[in-house]
Amino acid sequence: MQADHQAIEITDAWKTYDGGASFAVGGVSLGVARGEFLALIGTSGSGKTTLLKLINRLIEPTRGRIVVGGEDIAAADPVFLRRRIGYVFQGVGLFPHMDVAENIAVTLRLLGWEKPAMSARVAEMLDLVRLPRELAARLPATLSGGQAQRVGVARALAARPSIVLMDEPFGAVDPVTRDVLARDYRELHDGLKLTTVMVTHDVLEAVLLSDRMAVLESGSLIECGPTQELLAGSRHESVRALMDMPRRQAERVSALSARASPP
């Protein structure tokens, strides 16, 4: 894709340890188009979360170049960079001593918003993530897992970022809640014209949500392409095995349902 259509450009990114003897991310080059939903998938230890954290400088790359919104992040103030990017992760990480409204408004307060504007934005965000406004005064400990995760999404979107990074965002909730949250977030992604990069170990979740998938293995990017194309086939055996997993699961469920059905 054309460079001016890219929200994120990663060029030959490395994160090495032990003086270069080992690496968590090795030579990854990847572009993410504006408005795209990209899923980073792979087995545990493949480098997914490290790559995600390199994008907003939670981890500094050993070498390589990362451009976000047309700006080389090496020259950016990391604090201001992170305030421009929404971040949602497993376990949410809400501040326990702050109520829901204060949690949602954390970045707004750091950006110097006036109180009336912050209050209005908090109410707007609660509506956006389908939570009742009465929850604004509640502490995180009183929320269900699904409610807390929605607050986490509201906090990430409050400052109107165009880019959202998600690290196993729905992994800490039950399967039914997870499915609803995932579908609701995809609706927000489309409605707000966001660019989303999501790390997940759940291939089915990646298939159902993403426009494109990037498959990492041992810190290297082994394949990246439109979700439907990767589902149709791959030249890599390990990628084919990952893509076959949702199909095998569906077949097993279908077989079990057939056996359970009355004659």
ABEGO torsion letter per residue (X at the ends): XBAAABABBBBGBBBBBGGGABBABBGBBBBBBBGBBBBBBEBBGAGAAAAAAAAAGABBBABEBBBBGGBBAAABBAAAAAAABBBBBBGGGBBAABBAAAAAAAAAAAAGBBAAAAAAAAAAAAAAAGBBAAAAABBAAABBAAAAAAAAAAAAAAAGBABBBBBGAAAABBAAAAAAAAAAAAAAAAAAGBBBBBBBABAAAAAAABABBBBBBGGBBABBBBAAAAAAEBABAAAAAAAAAAAAAAAAAAAAAAAABBX
